Amino acid sequence: MKDTPRIIISGGGTGGHIFPAISIANAIKRECEQSEILFVGAVGKMEMERVPAAGYEIKGLTIAGLKRSLSISNLKIPFLLLKSLREARRVIKEFKPHVVVGVGGYASAPTLWSAGSMGIPYLIQEQNSYAGITNRILSKRAAKVCVAYHGMDRFFSPEKILLTGNPVRDGIKRATQEEKQKAKALLGIEESTPTILVVGGSLGAGTLNRCLKNWMLQNQTSNVTIIWQCGKYYFKDCNEFVKENPRDYIKLFEFIKEMDMAFAAADVVISRAGAGTISELCIAAKASIFVPSPNVAEDHQTHNALSLVKDGAAEMVADSQAELKLMQSAYALIGNRERIIELEDKIGNLAMHGAAGIIAKEVLNLIKKG
């Protein structure tokens, strides 16, 4: 291996990309402490704050994604893409990485494309059960594609595929009863109180937040505690709503840093169906109801959720039906202990452990081969 391995990790936009990227970086450092790691993200996105907070340097590219609705801002995309490609080449020339890792998000594509055109090996970490067109194109020149689901040879060359699972945040695991009691105590929840965790991702989910607001208006009291992560974009509005409509059973958070504690405290989890979140819920073995976001490329969250639903390992409510059905479904589930245990066991059986470490070893192996 090179004396000082240099690795670029690129991607971000949401916690679903950022947290796995940081987990991979931490695992590389555990395997090879002297390695130098540089992150490449998108200017203005949350990785520009989260990555430095985790102790890593990051460079930003001027890149954005297409709006799904008609928008004049879409006219800028080709120019931003060309600019980001130039910026990515400049970063690569300056840092001189031995290998580049792409985890998805706006910055990942121009960075991997530039690396490939410069003869630098790269690895793709494909999180979803349904691969997007960008990663399918980029995989042609990839040295390896690390995946979290079986059957991904539909999208990638079989000889490039490595089944690893998705990296998750440190501390995520199946909680013992003692850990569950401790988590509830730390959150100020009575030990015997059934608890639902509602989490719409790091940025939040408008549909889930509306469901909670409607439920609060219709229910002054509840025998269930609800831990509600509403997201950065929605916190001001949700916080004002909770102040105007105080409910003892609601515990509102903008963002929950100690997600392992929130998972431990919860009996049922309501969530979007991002691949990283699903992997965490498998490892935490939580009875889950997924509400796939309709605002993602190629509807990949629905594919992700259905991969569990077909195995009887989770329940799903369509986004379009959530305001009518979601909270009723959650309360029906939390009152059915046998069903909760069944879901916990089945989703737990799908867990893939140690993904970050496996990917880290593969990254370092690519450097050895080079």
N, C-alpha and C positions, 0 to 999 in steps of 0.2 A: 504493500500500500504506500501511497505517497506519504512523505513525512508529516505534512499537515493537510489533511483532506479539507477541501473547500466545497461547500454545498450551498446551492440556492434552493430555497423552498418558496414556491410562488402560489398565490391564490388568496381568497378571502371573500369579503363582501358581507358574510353572515357568520355567526358563531359556528354554524354547521361546517364551514370550511376552516375557520381560524383555529378552533380548539383541536381538531385532528392534526393540523399543521404543527401546532406547538407541541402536541404529544409526540409527533415524529421527531421534531428537533430535540426534545428532552431525551428521547430514546437513543438518538445518535450520540448525544453527549455522554450518555451512560456507557455506550459501547466504545466510544473513542473521545476521550475528554479533550484532546488537543484539536479536534476538528473545528473549523471556522464555518459558521452558518450565517447566511444573509437571507432575509426574507424580501420578497418583492410583492407589493400589494397595489391597490388602486387608491389614488389620491382622493381623500375625502371619505373613505370607507372606514369601518370600525377597526380593521386590522392595523391602521396607522396608530391607534391608541393601544389596542390589546397586545400586540406583539412586543412593543417596547416595555410594557408593564410586565411581560413575562421574561424580560431580560435579553431580548434579541434586537439586533439592528434591522431596520427595514427601509427600503427605498420604494417610492411611490411612482406608478405609471399614470399618465393621463388617459384613462380609459373608462368607458361606461357601457352599459348594455342597452339593447333595443327596448323601447317601450312597447308593451303588448298592444296598447291602443294607439290610434293615429296621433302622432305628436311631431311637431316641427323639430324637436330635439333629435329625432332619429336621423335627420339629414346630416347631423354632425358626426355620426358614428364612423363612416369611412375615414374621415380626416383624423378623428381621435385614434382609430386603429393604426393608421400609418404612423402617427406620432408616437404611439405606445410601442410600436415595433422598433422605431429608432431609439427610443429611451431604453428598451430592454436590451438591445444590442450594446448600447453604451455601458449599461450596468454590467453585462456579462464580460465585456472587454476589460473593464476596470477590476472586477473581482476575480476573474479567471477561475470559474468553478470547474471542478472535475466532473460533477454531475448535477443535474437539476431535477427537482421534484415538483410536480404539479398536482395540486389538491383540489382544483376547481375554483370557480369565481372569475371575475373580470380579468384579473392580471395574469391568470395562469396561461391562457392561450397565446398571447404575444410573447411571453417569456419562453414557453416550450418551443414555439415555432422558431424563434430566434436562435435558441440553443441548437435545435436540429439543423438549421441552415449553417451554423458555425461548426458543426461536427462534434458537438458536445452531447454525450449520452444523457437521456432523460427518462424518468420513471413517472408514470401516471398513477395517481391514486383515485380510482373510480369508485365513488361511494354508493351510487344508486343501482337498483336492480334493472333499470332501463337506461342504457348509456346514451348520452346526448350526441348530436351530430359532430360537435366540436371535438370531443374526445375520440370519437370513431375516426375522424380524419387524422388527428394528432397521433393516434396509436400506430399509424403506418411506419413512423420513424422511431417509435418508442423502443427502448431496450426492454422494458418490462411494464406490465399493467397489473397493478394490485387491485383485486376486486373483493367485494363483500358478499357476493351471492353466487350460487351455482348457476350454470347455464349461460355464462357470459361469453361463451364462444359464439353466440349469436352475433356479437358485436366486434369481437377482437380475435386475432390469430391465437389459436389454442396454445402454441408454443411460447407466447409472451405472457400468458395469464398466470398469476400467482394468487391463489385464494388465501387472503389474510384476515378478512373482516375489516371493519372500520376502526381506526384509533379513537379512543374515548378519553375524556378528561381523567386525570389522576384521581383516585379515590372512589370511582364508581364501582360498586359491587353489590351483590345481594346482601341486604342487611339482616343481621340476626335480630331476634326479638328484643334483646337488650339494646342494640343500636337503634332500633325503631323507637323504643321508649325514650332514649336519650335525645334523639332528633326531635321528637314531639315536645319534650321538656324545653329544649333550647328555643323552639318556636312558640312556646307558650300555649301549647295545645294539650288538653287533658288526655291522659293515656288511653282512655276508653272511647274517645271521640273518633268516629269514622272520618277520614280525611281524604279530600280530593285535591290533587295538584293540577292546576290548569296552566299550561305553558305554551305560548305561541312563538317560541324562538326568541333569540336575543333582541330582535327588533320589534317583536310583537305581532299579533294577528288580529285584525279588525273584527273578523267574524267571531272569534272566541270572546273578545272583549264585549261585543254586543250581546252575546249569549249570557254572559255574567251579569251585565247591567239589567237585562230583562228579567233574569231570575231574581235579582235583588229587589226589583220593583214589585214583583209578584209574591215575594216571600220575606216578610219582616223578620222571621226567625227560622232557624234550621237546626236539626240535630247533627248536622255534618259541618265540619270546618273546611273551608276552601282556601287553599294557598294559591294566590293568583299572581303570576308573573305576566304583567301586561305589556312590557316592552318599552324601550326608550322612546319610540315615536308617539306612544299613546299615554305615557305616564301622567303628564300634566292633566289631561282631560279625565282620565280614570281616577286620579287622586281627588280632583274636585268633585267628581260624581260620588265617590265614597264618603267624602265629607258632608255632602248634601243628603246622602242616603245611608247613614251609618248602620252597619250590620255587624253584630258581634262575631258572626261566623266567617267573616271575610278577613284575610290577611293579605294585603296588597303589597307587591314589590315591583319596582321597575325592572330589576334584573337580580337573579339569585346566583351569587358567585359560588356558594357551597351547594351545588346541585346534588351532590351525593347525600347531603343531609335532607334536602327536600324530597328526594326519591325515597329515602329511608322512612320518612314520616308519613308518606302517602300510602293509602290503600288502593286508590285508583288514580290513574294519570290520564288527563285529556291533553292531547298534543297534536300539532301539525305532524306531518310524516316525512320530515327531512331524514336522510339516510343516517346522519350522525346521531340524531336523537333516537331513532329506532335502535341503533346499535347499543346506545347507552341503556335503553329500556330493556333490551334483551339481557344485558349483563346484570342490570339491577333486578331483573325478573319482576317487572311490575305489570299488573293487570291494566291494560291500556285501551283507550278509545281514540282512534286516529281520525282527524278531520283534515284530509289532504288539501293543501293550498291549490287553488285553481290558477294561481298567478305564477306558475313556473314553467320552464321550457319542457315541451313534450309530455306534460302532465306526469312527470316522473314520480311525484309524491303519491299519486294514486297507485301507480305500479308498485312502489315501495310498500304501501299499506296492504295491498291485496296479496303480496307475497306472504304476509303473516296471516291475514284473514283466511286464506284458503287452507292453511294448516291449523285453523282453529286456535291461533295463538294471540289473537287480538280482535277487537271490534272496530267498526268503521262507520262514520256518519258523513255523508257527502256535505261539502261546504254549503251547497244550496238548500240543504235540509236542516242545517245545524240549529238555526234559531227556533225551529219547531220541535226538534227531537233530541238535541244533544244533552241538555241537562236532565231531561226525564230519563234518558238512557243511562246517564251516569248515576242517578239516584237509584234506578232499578238494579244496576250492577253492584253498587256499594252495599245494597241490602241483601245480596246473594253471596254469602261467604263461600259456598261450594264452587260457584262460578269463578270467583276471584282466585281461589286456589288452583283451579283448572287452568286459567289463563296464565297465572304466575309460572306454573310448571312448564307449560308448553312454550311460552316465550323464552323462559330461561334455558330450555333445551336448544334454542336457536343461537345462543350466545357464542361468539368467537372471541376468545381471550388472547391478549398479548399481541394485538395487531401492530401497534406502534413499534414494538421490539423486532417483529419479523420484518417489517418494512425497513427499519433502520439497518438491519443486517444486510438486506438486499441492496440498499444504497451503498453501503461500504464495500460489498462484493463487486458492484459495478466499478468502483474506483480501483479495486485490486486488479480486475480484469483489464482496466485501461492502462 
